[in-house]
Amino acid sequence: MTSALREQIRTDPDWYEPYAISQAIRVGDLVHVSGQAGIDEHGHTVASDFEGQARQAFANLDRVLRAAGSGLEHVVKVTIFVTDMSVIDQVIALRREYFTEPYPADTIAQVSALARPEWLVEIEAVGLVVRP
């Protein structure tokens, strides 16, 4: 695939750049967003609780999607990684809050750890690009 067919999506600041990760890649009318965690614009984890981190992760996800010409309302597939599956009811409530019907396809998985030990959730997604 040539670079003309794919476009790197960045926001400022791009806290993923030092790790050789694109925040997202846009290919045609799809945008593939890397996992977003509960970190602020300085790369600091925002809270020690699941809900606080998840809300920030959703905000970060929406920010990257919007930079690509999409948004949470255009997500078709989401993967949510959690470090403790006991938060499943909170995940469902947040999905209902941040996504609209028809709800996106979803995978939720419990993992033993995420990139930083304090992270409790990471969300990646595929969204449709909306052309004017």
PyMOL commands that set and color helices and strands:
alter all, ss='L'
color gray80, all
select helices_A, chain A and resi 3-5+17-19+50-67+72-74+85-98
alter helices_A, ss='H'
color red, helices_A
select strands_A, chain A and resi 6-9+24-27+30-37+75-82+105-110+121-128
alter strands_A, ss='S'
color yellow, strands_A
deselect
rebuild
show_as cartoon
